[in-house]
Each structure stands twice: as C-alpha cells, then as structure tokens.
Amino acid sequence: MRRFSRLSGALVAAAVCLGAAAGPSVQFTDTKLKNGLRVLIAEDPSAPPFSVAVTYKVGSADERAGRTGFAHLFEHMMFKGSENVGPGEHPTLIFNYGGSMNGTTNQDRTLYYDTLPSNQLELALFLEGDRMRSLAITKENLDNQRNAVQEERRLGVDNQAYGRTFERIIDQAYDNPAYKHSTIGSMEDLNAANVDDVASFFRTYYAPNNAVVAIVGDVDTQRTLALVEKYFGRIASQPAPSRPDLREPAHAAERRSTIDDPLARLARIDIAWLIPPGGSPDSDALDVLQDVLAGGRSSRLNEVIVRQKQLASNAGAFGDENRGPGLFRVTATLQPGKDPAAVEAAVYEEIDKLKETPIAEWELDKARNNARRNAASALGSTLRRAIMLTEYAAFYDDPNLINTRTDRVLKVTAADVQRVAAKYLTKENRSVVTTMPKAGPGRGGAQ
C-alpha cells in the first residue's frame, strides 16, 4: 500500500510505506532531500541496534583508462578523516560505542555501513554526513591508502593461489572495458593516481544526489529524518555524472586459456557465460538454475562430479547481479591426478541433461525453500535490510524489491529453468580458464 504524507519544507518527495502482498514485509519511508539524497527508513523496535547503509552509485565500471582500482582506492580514502573527524577516528568512535562498520566496492557501487546501539544514531549520521561533505583530501592520505591498497592486492591477488584466475576470467569474458578489469586495479594505475584525481572523483561521485542512505532498526522516523536533514541537507548537489555504456556485444565463439599458477596445489576449471543485467526478465530463472546445479549437497554438480565420479573436491555455480551484463560461473577444483578435460566434459554433460530433460519437482521445491530461507535470514539483520534497500534503490529505483524479489523467484517454472539454460549456457557464449599447478621455488608440483 502506498501512503503519502507531507514532511518539513526542507524535504521534498513523499514518504512511502510499502509492503508485500503476502508473508513478512519491510515497511519503510522513501524520502528525497532537496539536494537529491534519497533516504529510506525502516523502523523496527524489536531490534535494539540500528544500521546505516550509504550506497554511492560509483564502482570500478565508472573508472577511466589508466585509473583502474580508483573507486576501491577512494573507498579507503573515506576513512582518512574529514573537517570534524580525524584520520581513523570514524572506526575508533564506532568501536568504542560497541558498534561495527566497514566499506566495500564492486563494479557498480561503493557501500559504507555502520551498526550501533540505538542511542548512537546521531553519531552515525554525523560521521557519514561529515565525510560526504568535507573529506580530507591530501597527498599524505593518498600515499598512505595507496600503499594499503597495493598491499591488499599483494595479499589477495598476486600472492594468493588462483588470485590471477579471477582477473583472467573477467578480462577474457568481457570486451567492454567497464567490466573487463578487476575492482582492485593494477599496481601501475594505483601509482599513477594523484591528489587532483581524488578531488575530481569526490566532487563527481560523492555527491548527495548520487547516493542512497538507509537507516533500519530501533529508530523514530521523524527524528531520524530531522537528523538526516541536519547532517546531510546542506551538502551541495553536483551535476549528475555520466554513466558508462555497459552493453556487451554478443560473442560468436568460445574463449579459453590456461594459467600456470605456482601457488596452486590443485588444478581448477572456471567457466563463465554472459548473462543479462540484474533485474532482467530471466534473472529469477537464472537464480533457480544456479541452485539446481550447485545449491547444496543434493545439487547436480555436487552429486555427480564430486560424490559419484569423484573428479573434483568441490564444484560451485553462481551468477552476478550487475547493472550491466553479468557472468554465470561454474567452478570446480580437481581431485589430485584428475584430467581437467574430463571434469569440464562432466560439467557440460550435466548442463546438457538439464537442457534436455525437465528438472524434478523436488529440485524446484528445494530452490524455492532456499529462496524463502535466504530472504528470512536477510530480514533478520538490520544491516542486511539497510544494504538491500539502498542497492535496490540505486540499481533498480525500486527498494520495494526487498518485499517482492522472493515472490518472483517462487513463480519460476521448470520450463523457465530449461529455457535460460538453453539460451545462455552455450559453447559460443562461454569463456573457460584452466588453472594448473606449477612447481615454484622451494616446492614441488601438485601431488
């Protein structure tokens, strides 16, 4: 049900209370400040804490050539202080009051969040508002966080088994440069970033009209809106940033490569197929397809490839939910001595069976039950609710998906699953990366 009410003169756009037709729902208000900041508030007095999520509509897809990794680097910069907050003081204050906080970056958005006892609402909004308004942009801060990100890359990519595999997959699977590079970027591009880049990036993307804020938990809506206006309302809006063209041309032939990885102990197969952007008509059926292939012990890949044939120690499948075209991926880590070609063939055999024979009713029921369980689990967390509200608003302009997304998945039929498998999981549309162990200094090859 949609309900409108008039708020203070500083607030434009009406508050909206939305709920799902059936089952548990999240009621929230949806308000836009004069400067363009979208504010979503969901009261829940049963939860003593509250969570604040701030999603900025900028990610690695928005980076220009020669500045890859910049969105993630900037995420680190946001913890280096602002006009009224010293370097590192934001996390210290949150932790001192028994809370938690963090930030994450992906291709399409940068997210910051805080969870605190309900009597610290003003602290959280002050901290987030102050850094949106007046981030401390200095060469010292940039150099410090550049070094931190480069060390993060060394630990998570360069010196990690299969670390280069993910970068190879996306580079091989995409032609569009927006999604072709990893979020963490390259060492060379990180070294090239300068203070002017940081200042320009901040003005362009960290404006209130390019952000969504959600507050969920033991809060009062009117008081919270007043505090949001106090700490965010005077921040100036900026011209809307231009968005990259995320379209990917259709692929006409399979792409494949092999990586020799001295840090890997076992061979691994990664297969990626291009799929439509999140929220597309086929997205829900692809979610169910993922569950049928690799959702738990009874899933097809686990039952056949891992348990019966014992070709792999694990096998998984998952699909991206991007603003632009995503990837549906299958990955399998081989048992020692097994042939990668045999494992790959076994994966395709299971996919072909799914295309040719309707899935069993119990498989569909299991996928539906998993969707219900995942939704219930997410709704039990103020943080998950806050994040979902901001991301659904930022990506699809529809925060009420928090109440309707599961219902859509429950309507997926066996024929829908077969159709999307046949449509997207084709040879021409796939990219294959085989990672092989390679003997490195001080150790032998895989045993």
N, C-alpha and C positions, 0 to 999 in steps of 0.2 A: 504494500500500500504506500502511496506517495503522499506525504503531508508537507505543506508549505507553511512557513511562519516568518514574520518579519524580525530581523535582528537589528543590532545597533547600526547607526549610519555609517560606521567605518567598515561594515561588512556588506558586501553585495552578494547576490545569488542566494537562493533559499536553502534552508536546511531540509534534508530529506530523510525520512525513516523508511527503510526498505527491509523486506523480509521475504523468505522463500515461501512458496505455496504450501509446502509440507516439510515436516521434520524440523530440527533445530535451526534457528536462523540468527544472524548477527544484525542487530538494529544499530543504525549509525546515522549521524548527520553529515551532510555533504555541503560544505560552505566554501565560497571563494572570496578572499580578501580583495580590496581594490587594486592591490599590486599584482594580482594574478595567482597568489599562493592558494592552492587547493587544500582544504583542511577536512579531514574525516575523523569523527569522534564516536567511539562506541563505549557507552557506559556499561560497566559490569561490577556491581558492588560485591559480588561473590568472590572476587579476586582481589586480595589486599594490595598486591602491587599493581603497577601500570607499566605500559611500554609505549615509547615514542619511536616511530619509524619515519625517516626522512629520505625519500627517494628522489634523486635528481635524474632527469632524463638525459643522461650522457653516459656513454661507455666507450669501450675500445673501438666500436664501429664508427664513432664520430671523429677518430683521430686522423690527422693528415699524414701523408707520406713523410718519413723521416722523424716522426714523433710517436712511433708506436710505444705502447706502455705508458703513455702520458696520463690517461684517465686514472690508471691504478696508482701511478706516482702521486697524482694530485690527491687521491684518497688519503695517502699518508700525510700529505701537507696539511690536511684539515685538522690534524691533531697537534699541530705545532704552535697553536696559540692564536689569539685574536686581540682586539683592542682591550678587553677587560679580563682576558683569560691567558695565563702564562703558558709557555711550552710544556706540554704533558700534563697540564693542570686539569683538563677535561676528564681523562680517565681516573686521575687521582681523586677528584671530588666524587665521581660516581662510585668508585670502590669504597671510599671512606664512609659512604652512606648505605653500604650494603647492596649496591646495585651491580649491574654488568653493562657492558657496552662494546661496540665494535663497528667496523665498516667493511663493506665488500664491494667489489667491482666486477662486472661482467661485460659482455659485448654491448648491452643495451641500456644499462642503468648503473648508477652508483648509489649505494644504500648505506645509511648510518642509523644506528639504533641504540636506545638506552632503556633499561628496565630498572625501576626503583620502587621503594615504598611510596604509597600514595601521598604522603606528606611532603614529598620532594618534587612534586610536579613543576613548581616554578623554577627549581634549579635546572631540570632537564630542558625546559623551554628556553630559559636564559642562555644555556650553553649552546644549544643548536642555533638559536637566533643570532647570538653574538658572532659565531664563526661564519654564518651565512652573510652577515652584514659587513664584517671587518677582519677577514682572515689576515694574519701576519705573513706577508709575502716578502721574504728576504733571501739573499744569496746563501746565508748561513743555514737557514732552514731547508732550502732546496738541496744544498750539498749533503746535509745530514740525511735527508729522506731518500735522496738518490742512492746513497750508499746502502741504506736499509733495503731498498727495493732490489738493488743488484745482489745483495747477499741472499735475499729471498729467492731470487732466480737461481743462484748457485745451488741453494739447498733443495729447491722444489723441482728444478728442471735439469740444470747442467750436471749435477752430481746425484741424480736420482734415477734408479732403474726405470726404464720406459719413459723417462722425462721428455725425451725428444719425440717420442711416438705421437703424443697428442698434437704437438706442433706440426708434425708431418701430416697427420690426418687432415687437419683443417686447411693447411696450405695446399694439399693435393685435392681436396674435395671442393674447394671454392675457387672460382675465377674472380669474383668480385672482391676487391681489396678490403672492403669493410670488415668482412668476417675471415679473411684469409690469414690474419696474423693473430698470435695469442695475446691475451689481455695483459700479460706481464711484459711483453715487448722485448726488444733486443738491447744488448749492452750498448751498442753504438748509438742507438736512438736515445737511450736514457742519458748517456754522456752529453748528447747534443742539446738537451733541454736547458733553457736559461730562464732568468727571472722574468723577462718580458713575456715569454711563453706562458709562464704561470699566471701572471697578471691578466693576460688576454683571455686565457682559459677560464679564469674565475669570473670575469665580467660577462663572458658569453654564456656560460652554462650554469653557474651557481647563483642564478637569479631566482627570486620567488616565483615568477611566472613560468619557470622551468622545473618546478619542484612540487611534490605532494607530501603532506605531513599527515600521519595518522596517530591518534592517541587512543589507546584501548586499555580499559581496566577500571579501577575504583576512582573515577573522576566525575565531576559535575560538568555537564556540557556547557552551560552558560559561563561558569567561572573559567573553564578551560579556554573557551573562545576569547574571553577577555584577556587572558594571559597570552594567547597566541597573537592577538592584536597588539599587545604591549611590546612583545619582543620581536615580532616579525613584520608588523603592519607598516613601519616606517622605512623598511628596506625598499629601495627603488627597483622597479621592474626594468627589464632590458629588452631590446629588440629580440623577437623570437629567433633562436638560432636556426640556420638552415640544416635540414636533415639529409643524411646520405641516401643515395639510391641503393637500396639493399637487394634489388632484384638480381637473381642468378640465372644466367642463360641455361637452357636445357642442355644436358650432357648427352652425347651421342655414342660414347664408348667407355668401357671400363677403364679405370685408372688404378695402377698398382705400383708398389715399390717395396724395397726391403731395407731395413735398418740393422746394422751390426752394432749391438749395444754391449760394451764391456762391463756394464753394471748389472745387466740382466742375468739371472740364473736359469731362467726357463724361456722358451720361445713363446711368442704371443701373436695371435691373429686379431686384427682390428678391421672391421668392415663398416663403412658408413654410406648411407643412402641419403640423398637430398629429399627433404620433406617440406611442406608449405609452412608459412609463418604460424606461430601460435595463434589460437583463436580462429583458425580456418575451419571450414565445414568438416574436414577429415581429421582434425586434431583429436577428437574424442575417440574415434575408432583406432587411431594410432596408439593412444594410451592403452586401450584394451589389448591391441596386438602385442605391445611391449609386455604386458602382464602374462599373456598366453605363452609367449616364447620364454620368458625368464623370470616370472613372478613366483619365486619360492621353489621349494624342493620338488613339487609335482609339475613344474613347468616343463615344456618340451625340451628345451636345450639342456636343462639340468638332468632330466630323467634319462635322455638318450645319450648325450655326449659325455656327461660327467659320470653318471652312475652305471648305465648299461655298457657302453662301449669303452668307458674309462680312457677317453682320449685327452681329456682336459681336467685340470684340478678345479676349475670354475668356468662358468660361462654366463654372461650377462647381456642384457639389452636395455637400452634407454633412448628416449627421444628428447631433443632440445625443444624448448619453448621460447623462441626468439621473436623479436619484432619483424625480422626478415626470415628468409628460408633457413630451416634448421637441419640437423642431421639425425637420422635414426641409426643407432650404432649397435653392433653386436661385437662383443669382445670375448676371447677365450684364451686362457693361459694353459699351455700344453703340459701334459704329463711328461716326465723325462723320457727322451728317446722317441717320442711320437712325431709323426710326419705332419708338418703344417698343412700340406696339401690335403691330407686325409681329414684333418679337422675342418678345414674350410669346406671341403666337399660334404661333410656331415652336416654342417650348418645349412648349406643350400638345400640339402635333402629334406631337412625338417621344414624349411620355408616352403619348398615346393609341395610338400604334403598338406601344409596349411592352405595353400592356394587352391589345391585340387579337391580337398575334402572338407566339408563343413566342420567347424570346431564343435566339440562336445558341449552339451548344455552345462555340465559341471564346470567346465573351464570358464564359460561365460559367467556362471554364478560366482565362481571364485574371484574373477576380476571385479564384479560388482561389489562383492563383500569387501575386497581390498580398497575399493574406492570409498566405500562408506567408512571403513576403519580409518583410512588416512585423513578423511575430512573431519571425523570426530577427534582424532588426535590433534590436528591443527587447531581446531576450535577450542581445545583445552588450554592453549597457550596464548596469553595476551600478546606476546611478541609475534607469534606466527600470524595471528589475526591482523596485527598492525602492518606487518610486511605484505600480507596478501592484499589488504585494502589499497595500499599505496601502489603496488605493482599492477593490480587490475585496473586502477585508475590511470596510471601512467601509460600502460601498454595499450589498453583497450577502451579507455574512457568509460569503464563500467565496473566500479568497485562492487556492485551487487553480484558479480560473478562468485564472490565468496559464498553466496547463498544458492546459486543456481548451477555452478560448474558440475557438481556431483550428479545432479539430476540429469544433466546432458549425457554423462558417461553411462548412467544406468539405462538409457534408451538405446545404446549401441546394440546392434543385432549381429548374429553370426555372419550374415551376408555382408554387413559393413566391414567386418574384420577381414574377410576374404578379399573384398574389393580393394581395400587400401593396400593389402599385401601384394596383390597382383599389380596394382598401379605404381607403387613406389619401389618395392624391393626387386628391382630388375637388374640385369647384368649391366646394361648401358648406364644406369643411374648410380652405380656403386663405385666406391673407392676402397682399395684394400691395401693395408700396410702390414707387413710381416716383420716382427722384431725378433732377431736371432741373437742368442748369447754369443759373445766374442771374448776370447781369452784376453785379459788385460794384464798389466804389470802386477806381479805378486799373487796371481791366482790362475788356476786352470780354467778351462771351459766348463760348461754345464755338464753335470754328471747324470 
